[in-house]
Amino acid sequence: MNKPIDPERWLKAMAEKVEADGPQTLAVEGHGRLTVLSEADFRRLSERKQTFKEWLLSGPRLDDVDIERDPRPSRDFSF
């Protein structure tokens, strides 16, 4: 027969396992699978990431670059 589990000992053991081995996945009856992770991992995963548009706009300014179209005609080709 199974022994009752002391919740505080179990939680401390789980915290130690998360710190040592990384996130842990648990099957909880009625809730499917849950993942326990450290606060540092949670903060890293939930921080807002820069969007592609923001990344493009944060690049170097091209205001001083003179861009002109090549005046030569394109070459002829046939299919």
LINSULQUI-V344611 format. One record per pair of residues at least 24 apart in sequence whose ideal C-beta (glycine too) atoms are under 6 Angstrom apart, sorted by the first residue. I is the first residue (numbers start at 1). J is the second residue. Records with the same first field share a line. If there is no record, write none. Layout:
I = J + J
//
This chain:
none
//
